[in-house]
Amino acid sequence: MAKHIFVTGGVVSSLGKGLTAASVALLLQRRGYSVRMQKLDPYLNVDPGTMSPYQHGEVYVTADGAETDLDLGHYERFTGIPCTRDSNYTTGSIYSAVIQRERQGGYLGKTVQVIPHVTDEIKKAIRSIAKDDVDVVITEIGGTVGDIESLPFLEAIRQFRQEIGRANGLFMHITLVPYIRAAGELKTKPSQQSVGILRTIGIIPDVLVCRCEQPLGEEHRTKLALFCNVDRELVIEERDVEHSIYEVPVDLAKQDLDVYLLERLGMHVNRQDLGAWRKMLERLITPRLGEVDIAVVGKYISLRDSYKSIYEALSHGGIAGEVRVKVRMVESEDVQKRGAEALLSGVHGVLVPGGFGDRGIEGKLAAVRYARENGIPFFGICLGMQCAVMEFARNACGLDGANSTEFNPKTPHPVVCMMEEQKSITRMGGTMRLGSYPCALAEGTLSHRAYGEKLVQERHRHRYELNNEYRARLQAKGLVLSGVSPDNELVEMIELAGHPWFVACQFHPEFQSTPLNPHPLFRDFVGAAREARDSAGR
Ligand code: GLN
């Protein structure tokens, strides 16, 4: 039977619960255990797929095609274990299952209630991920303790632990210990109050992870232990990291958090193997070969979380190439207003990420053109590939007004158009082409060289595609179709002949990149940027 760790958050949001949960998962994994992770989100959307990135940051896509919370990206990047549909449930998905069952008469005439029916459904969700071969399941509860909407989840985990017994489940509470500058003191009161709220619903945390800017002194540990009912060694300090989020597990390991967790769960404390992780950190923090500047030109630039996986994958590319990647975040509308030269001059690479809607599109096209005409390494992802196709059609093939029908349904040259299978779909939410699909790579291309394989699997999230009727015209002017679906129906990758590194893909490679296993396209893009830097002598 799997052991369970439940992670809750107190005082404020944005404490990095997902990162802490992922770090704990890594530590247990590095002691030889098989770990699975899960996030339960208290909002009413069935999944974040229909939410604006400004609302909820990036929508992360799993291999099995679920649109999920971006914390799942951290889970995969830290542990390398793919998440599945069962790794993310929301209040919306739980209620819709309950309501559907009620409509089908599945409750046999009973009054359907939050307790027990909704809480039962939540417990079922937790069990769904605890398969036979799993040693530890880590379940993170989104939101902050004290929110009305997280109550059913907290009640469900309370019941769950009661049912499996103390020896098989732990509660880990992540809290904030703020530093009040004027008083020159760390304050423990908010944490005490947050634990107080948990206690009123019957949960006493076993572990307290304290997010703080300043070191937690012995007196604070003692005070927190005493007032929060937590053993002193399980009051853990999680200070802001200096260089990278990937330092968090190492900081937690220094306090033997993993050892205590295993002991509490009655599991053998196997030898810890963090060697590869530490080596990776060293390369990340002190790269041998300097720095490259990469521009990311997008429409949701003002919120860092909107392109989370892209920024992470770029840093992985840097780990592979032993350079620090400095990201210049460029708002596509600014490129539109001020011109590409003003915003992009001096960069060693340009990346245009995915997106929806026409705001800023012309700015993205200007960025593509600037990279194409100046021989600057270019990487287009999803909408970024579609922009590359539109730009090339307009400016290299003379197809004036070429566009995607997403932005101009009446364009004279619909070089990007809706996929056939998407045309009949009217329902939003989970209806795009989602998840992993195979892509066949053409030999002799940069794409093939990067992967070193003929057939790869990559994750998708789109409705539009390169219009096959334009293939020949684009190819005639030097666009290379370097990756296609195995039936040759969909163009999945393009590149440009005669350009140092101009590659774009319809899929999202950023979702499969990890610090220990940087994605080959990000690795080669960053490598090309480094070459561009060196040959320009800057
Ligand atoms: N809006 C485009 C489409 O639906 C691109 C999607 C994306 O970049 N994820 O095809």
Boltz pocket constraint, residues with backbone or C-beta under 6 A from the ligand:
constraints:
  - pocket:
      binder: B
      contacts: [[A, 353], [A, 354], [A, 355], [A, 356], [A, 357], [A, 381], [A, 382], [A, 383], [A, 384], [A, 406], [A, 461], [A, 462], [A, 463], [A, 464], [A, 465]]
      max_distance: 6.0
